[in-house]
Amino acid sequence: MNPAQQPSYADQAELADVIARLRTRPPLVFAGECDELRTKLAAVARGEGFVLQGGDCAETFAGVTAANIQNKLRTLLSMAVVMTYAAQVPIVKIGRIAGQYAKPRSKDTETRSGVTLPAYRGDAVNGFDFTPESRRHDPKRLLETYNSSSATMNLARALLTGGFADLRTAHSWNADFVRSAPVNERYTELVQEIERALAFMVSCGMDDEAMHTVDFYSSHEALLLDYEHAMTRIDSRTHTPYDVSGHFIWIGERTRQLDGAHVEFLRHLRNPIGIKLGPSTSAQDALALADKIDPDREPGRLTLITRMGAGRIRTVLPPVIEEVMASGRQPVWMCDPMHGNTFTTDNGVKTRAFSDVADEVDGFFGVHEQCGTWPGGIHIELTGDDVTECVGGVDELGEDDLGERYETLCDPRLNRNQSLELAFTVAQRLTEGRIKRANPVQEYTPKTF
């Protein structure tokens, strides 16, 4: 079987040269970091944490700017603070960042005004401009993918360890987004409450390093096999293969064929692996993929990311969860509420309704409560910018507003206010879950004397 969703390169010699150069490039992440993430995901699977994974639908080379990266990071950090305070369990923060430069497409070509050209498959493959030169599948773009991912990771690491993520600066993460919207007022009130708690802790002599930095991991879909193969290294400690292009990689709905090349590649890696499961997924599908990719049932290795759509998650997801758990497996269960809720307006604009996104998240929590399992995280497409790509939300964006700042080159993303609003939605469900169960990681227990 030919690998699905791969570019068609005209010059194989040029591709071979690019791959040879990529094989000599330094790793973007380290095997030990992947191991740390796998350990944290194992705790999430046991109900001792929650995953927040988010970022662009598809990154662009032009988007690799300090301001763009900072905006995404502080949006994720703001969401994580809201969720941490609600759930009182660690939030594992994974960016859909530093590698998400390719996208699968439903059609190989695009036609405009009678002219047919290859479809845009992300900056890693070709350009967005509708010209033959731009749409040519260019292997040199894989080198630019590496360079852009490296620049993004370098800045992210510097920011997150250099004070940007200090909890004492949480009030400033959203300084550029001051609005009168209720979601901002709620965030400000929450941060003030956290600051009072921090001040009390410091006055008592507790000023742990964990308050000043955060652990942050990169992720992307392992779509372009030439690139992922070239970025795979044998770890000197364990003599096993790691894909060092990202900490966490996932296989998509369009490339998860059991006998396909993507599943075959991912099953050999030591990275933690995600599998996207759409509304057509049966429990047998999920179990077969789990057995193929994670035959040893290693804690933290496997994450099942459900993308059923708001209208189907409550009926499709329960039998999948029940049979997977009956098999003795304990994966991380995550909800992708974006990809099952896309629609096109009468004007031909692809969008998503915030109400559908929130409803799928609500259904995800409800199903897990029904099944007695832990809803382990959310996987969302977002930006830190004030775009108008998804309708609804606290700003009540309508279809007529989409033209104001519709900037995505692929799928519509939640803007900063919508992302924060979703964080409060998740926080509410996590709070309800906390009330109904003993906190598995909270060491504080009131005592009487």
C-alpha positions in Angstrom: 0.0 0.0 0.0 1.3 3.4 -0.9 1.5 5.8 2.0 -1.5 8.1 2.2 -1.5 11.9 1.9 2.1 12.2 0.7 3.5 14.9 -1.6 4.3 14.1 -5.2 7.9 15.3 -5.7 9.0 15.6 -9.3 12.7 15.6 -8.5 13.6 12.5 -6.4 17.3 13.4 -6.4 16.5 16.8 -4.8 14.4 15.0 -2.2 17.2 12.5 -1.4 19.6 15.4 -0.9 17.1 17.2 1.5 16.6 14.0 3.5 20.3 13.4 3.8 20.8 16.9 5.1 17.9 16.5 7.6 19.4 13.3 9.0 22.5 15.3 10.1 20.5 18.1 11.8 20.4 18.3 15.6 17.3 17.0 17.4 14.5 19.5 18.1 13.5 17.6 21.2 15.4 15.0 23.4 14.5 11.4 24.1 14.6 12.0 27.8 11.9 14.8 27.5 9.7 12.3 25.6 10.1 9.9 28.4 9.1 12.6 30.9 6.0 13.3 28.9 5.1 9.7 28.7 5.4 9.4 32.5 3.1 12.5 32.9 0.6 11.0 30.5 0.6 7.8 32.5 -0.5 9.9 35.5 -3.2 11.5 33.4 -4.5 8.1 32.3 -4.8 7.3 36.1 -6.9 10.5 36.6 -4.0 12.4 38.2 -3.7 15.1 35.6 -5.3 16.7 32.6 -3.9 17.6 29.2 -4.3 20.9 27.4 -3.1 20.6 23.8 -3.6 23.5 21.4 -2.2 25.6 18.7 -2.6 26.5 15.0 -4.5 24.2 12.5 -1.4 24.6 10.3 1.6 26.7 11.2 3.1 28.9 8.5 6.7 30.0 7.9 5.6 33.6 7.9 4.0 33.1 11.3 7.3 32.3 13.0 7.6 35.7 14.8 8.2 36.5 18.4 4.8 38.1 18.8 2.9 35.2 17.3 4.7 32.6 19.4 4.2 34.7 22.6 0.5 35.1 21.9 0.0 31.4 21.5 2.0 30.6 24.6 0.3 33.0 26.9 -3.2 31.9 25.6 -2.3 28.3 26.5 -0.8 29.4 29.9 -3.9 31.5 30.7 -6.1 28.5 29.9 -3.9 26.2 32.0 -4.1 28.5 35.0 -7.9 28.5 34.8 -8.0 24.7 34.6 -5.4 24.0 37.3 -7.2 26.1 39.8 -10.5 24.3 39.0 -9.3 20.8 38.9 -6.4 21.0 41.4 -4.5 18.5 39.4 -1.5 19.2 37.2 -2.2 20.4 33.7 0.1 18.9 31.1 0.7 21.6 28.5 1.3 20.5 24.9 1.6 22.9 22.1 0.3 22.1 18.6 3.5 23.9 17.7 7.0 23.7 16.2 6.2 21.1 13.5 2.5 21.4 12.4 3.3 22.6 8.9 1.5 20.0 6.9 -2.2 19.1 6.5 -4.0 16.2 4.9 -6.5 17.2 2.2 -9.7 15.6 1.0 -8.8 16.4 -2.6 -5.5 16.4 -4.4 -6.4 19.4 -6.6 -8.2 22.7 -6.4 -10.0 24.4 -9.3 -10.6 28.1 -9.6 -12.1 29.8 -12.7 -11.4 26.7 -14.8 -7.7 26.4 -13.6 -6.8 23.3 -11.7 -3.7 23.2 -9.5 -2.4 20.9 -6.7 -4.2 21.6 -3.4 -2.4 23.5 -0.7 -1.0 20.9 1.8 0.7 23.3 4.2 3.9 25.2 4.0 6.0 22.1 4.5 4.8 20.9 1.0 3.8 23.9 -1.1 2.7 27.5 -1.1 -0.8 29.0 -0.6 -0.7 31.3 -3.6 -2.7 29.9 -6.5 0.1 29.7 -9.1 1.8 26.7 -10.6 5.1 27.8 -9.1 3.7 28.2 -5.6 1.7 25.0 -5.6 4.6 22.8 -6.8 5.5 20.2 -4.2 9.0 21.4 -3.2 11.2 19.2 -1.0 13.4 22.1 0.1 10.4 23.2 2.1 11.2 20.3 4.5 14.4 22.1 5.4 12.5 25.3 6.1 10.1 23.3 8.2 13.0 22.2 10.4 14.4 25.7 10.6 11.1 27.2 11.5 10.4 24.5 14.1 13.8 25.0 15.6 13.3 28.8 15.9 9.9 28.3 17.5 11.3 25.8 20.0 14.2 28.0 20.9 12.0 31.0 21.7 9.5 28.9 23.5 12.2 27.3 25.7 13.7 30.7 26.4 10.4 32.3 27.4 9.1 29.5 29.5 12.3 29.1 31.6 13.2 32.8 31.6 10.3 34.2 33.7 7.6 34.5 31.1 5.6 31.6 32.7 6.1 32.7 36.3 2.7 32.6 38.0 3.4 36.0 39.5 3.1 37.4 36.0 -0.2 35.8 35.2 -1.9 39.2 35.4 0.2 40.4 32.5 -0.3 37.5 30.1 -3.5 39.1 28.8 -2.5 42.8 29.1 -2.9 43.3 25.3 -6.3 41.7 25.3 -8.1 43.9 27.8 -11.8 44.0 26.9 -15.0 44.5 28.8 -16.1 41.0 28.0 -17.1 38.9 31.0 -14.5 36.3 30.2 -11.8 38.8 30.8 -13.3 40.0 34.1 -13.6 36.3 35.3 -9.9 35.8 34.4 -8.8 38.9 36.2 -10.8 37.9 39.3 -9.3 34.4 39.2 -5.7 35.7 38.9 -6.2 38.1 41.8 -7.4 35.2 43.9 -4.3 33.1 42.8 -2.0 36.1 43.6 -3.4 36.3 47.1 -2.8 32.6 47.6 0.7 32.9 46.3 1.4 35.8 48.6 0.2 33.8 51.6 2.4 30.8 50.6 5.5 33.0 50.2 4.9 34.7 53.5 4.8 31.2 55.1 8.2 30.4 53.5 7.0 28.4 50.5 8.4 29.7 47.2 8.8 26.6 45.1 10.6 26.6 41.7 7.4 25.1 40.2 5.7 28.5 40.6 8.2 30.2 38.2 8.6 27.8 35.3 6.5 25.3 33.5 7.0 22.1 31.5 5.9 22.5 27.9 5.9 20.0 25.1 5.6 20.2 21.3 3.4 18.1 19.1 2.3 17.7 15.5 0.6 15.2 13.2 3.2 12.7 11.9 2.0 13.2 8.3 5.0 13.6 6.0 6.9 10.3 6.4 10.0 11.5 4.6 10.4 14.2 7.1 9.5 12.1 10.2 11.9 9.3 9.1 14.7 11.8 8.6 14.1 13.2 12.1 14.2 9.8 13.8 17.2 9.0 15.9 18.4 6.0 17.9 18.7 7.0 21.5 22.2 6.4 23.0 20.7 5.3 26.3 18.2 2.8 25.3 19.2 2.0 21.6 15.6 2.5 20.6 14.1 5.0 18.0 12.6 8.3 18.9 11.1 10.8 16.4 13.0 14.0 17.6 10.9 16.4 15.6 8.4 16.6 18.5 7.7 15.2 21.9 4.2 14.0 21.1 3.1 13.0 17.6 -0.3 11.7 16.4 -1.8 9.8 13.6 -4.7 11.4 11.8 -8.2 10.2 10.8 -7.1 10.0 7.2 -3.9 8.0 7.8 -4.7 5.5 10.5 -5.2 2.5 8.2 -4.2 -0.6 10.2 -2.0 -1.9 7.4 -0.9 1.6 6.4 2.6 3.1 6.4 1.9 5.6 9.1 0.7 3.0 11.6 3.7 0.9 10.7 6.1 3.8 11.3 4.6 5.0 14.6 4.5 1.6 16.2 8.3 1.4 16.2 8.8 4.8 18.0 9.3 5.4 21.7 7.5 8.8 21.7 4.1 9.0 23.3 1.6 8.5 20.4 -1.9 9.9 19.8 -4.6 8.4 17.5 -7.4 10.5 16.1 -10.8 8.6 16.2 -13.6 10.1 14.1 -17.3 9.3 14.2 -17.0 6.2 11.9 -14.7 4.6 14.5 -15.8 1.3 16.0 -14.6 -0.2 19.2 -12.9 -2.9 17.2 -11.1 -0.2 15.2 -9.8 1.4 18.3 -8.7 -1.8 19.9 -6.9 -3.0 16.7 -5.0 0.2 16.4 -4.1 0.2 20.1 -2.8 -3.4 19.9 -0.7 -2.6 16.8 0.8 0.6 18.1 1.1 -0.2 21.8 1.2 -4.0 22.1 3.0 -3.9 25.5 0.3 -1.6 27.0 2.9 0.7 28.3 1.5 3.4 30.7 1.4 6.8 29.0 2.3 5.7 25.6 -1.2 5.8 24.0 -3.6 8.7 23.8 -7.0 8.3 22.0 -8.2 11.6 20.7 -11.9 11.5 19.9 -13.3 13.8 17.2 -16.9 12.7 16.9 -18.8 16.0 16.5 -21.3 17.5 18.9 -24.2 15.6 17.4 -22.6 12.2 17.6 -20.2 12.0 20.6 -22.9 11.0 23.1 -23.9 7.9 21.0 -20.6 6.9 19.3 -18.1 7.3 22.1 -19.7 5.2 24.9 -19.3 1.7 23.2 -15.7 2.6 22.2 -14.8 3.5 25.8 -16.5 0.5 27.2 -14.8 -2.0 25.0 -11.4 -0.4 25.3 -11.6 -0.3 29.1 -13.0 -3.9 29.2 -9.8 -5.0 27.4 -7.8 -3.9 30.4 -6.2 -0.9 28.6 -6.0 2.5 30.3 -5.2 5.1 27.6 -5.4 8.8 27.9 -8.8 9.9 26.6 -8.8 13.3 24.9 -11.4 15.4 23.1 -10.8 17.2 19.8 -14.0 19.3 19.6 -12.9 21.1 16.5 -12.7 18.7 13.5 -16.1 17.2 13.9 -17.9 20.5 13.9 -16.7 22.3 10.7 -19.3 23.7 8.3 -19.3 26.1 5.4 -21.4 29.3 5.4 -23.7 30.3 2.5 -20.9 32.6 1.4 -18.5 29.6 1.1 -16.5 30.4 4.3 -15.3 27.4 6.4 -16.1 28.0 10.1 -17.1 26.4 13.4 -19.6 27.5 15.9 -18.3 27.9 19.4 -21.6 26.5 20.8 -20.9 23.2 18.9 -17.3 23.1 20.2 -18.5 23.6 23.8 -21.3 21.1 23.4 -18.9 18.4 22.2 -16.6 19.1 25.2 -19.7 18.8 27.5 -20.7 15.6 25.8 -17.2 14.2 26.3 -17.3 14.9 30.0 -20.8 13.5 30.2 -19.9 10.2 28.5 -16.9 9.7 30.7 -18.9 10.3 33.8 -21.4 7.8 32.5 -18.7 5.2 31.8 -16.8 5.9 35.1 -13.6 6.9 33.2 -11.4 9.9 33.4 -11.8 12.6 30.7 -8.1 13.2 30.3 -7.8 16.3 28.1 -8.8 18.6 25.2 -7.1 19.1 21.8 -8.0 22.4 20.2 -7.0 24.6 17.3 -6.5 28.1 18.6 -4.5 31.3 18.2 -3.5 34.0 20.5 -4.6 36.6 18.0 -7.9 38.5 17.9 -9.1 36.7 14.7 -12.7 36.1 13.5 -12.8 32.6 12.2 -15.3 30.8 14.5 -18.7 32.2 15.1 -20.3 32.6 18.5 -18.6 32.8 21.8 -18.4 35.7 24.3 -18.0 38.3 21.6 -21.1 36.9 19.7 -19.3 36.7 16.4 -21.7 36.2 13.5 -21.2 35.0 10.0 -21.0 38.6 8.8 -18.0 39.1 11.1 -15.9 36.4 9.6 -14.4 38.7 6.9 -12.9 41.1 9.5 -9.8 39.0 10.4 -10.1 35.6 8.8 -6.4 34.7 8.6 -6.1 30.9 8.7 -4.9 29.1 5.6 -6.7 25.9 6.5 -9.2 25.3 9.3 -10.8 28.0 11.5 -9.3 28.5 15.0 -10.7 29.8 18.3 -9.5 33.3 19.0 -8.0 34.3 22.4 -11.4 35.2 24.0 -13.1 32.0 22.7 -10.2 29.9 24.0 -10.4 31.4 27.4 -14.1 31.0 27.5 -13.7 27.3 26.6 -11.1 27.0 29.4 -13.8 28.2 31.9 -16.2 25.7 30.4 -13.7 22.9 30.9 -12.9 24.2 34.4 -16.6 24.0 35.4 -16.7 20.3 34.4 -13.4 19.6 36.1 -14.7 21.3 39.3 -17.8 19.1 39.2 -15.6 16.0 38.8 -13.4 17.1 41.7 -16.4 17.5 44.0 -17.5 14.0 43.2 -14.2 12.2 43.7 -11.2 12.2 46.1 -8.4 14.2 44.6 -5.7 11.7 43.7 -2.8 14.2 43.8 -3.9 16.7 46.4 -1.7 16.1 49.5 -3.3 18.8 51.6 -5.7 17.3 54.2 -7.3 19.4 56.9 -6.5 18.2 60.4 -8.1 18.7 63.8 -6.2 18.9 67.1 
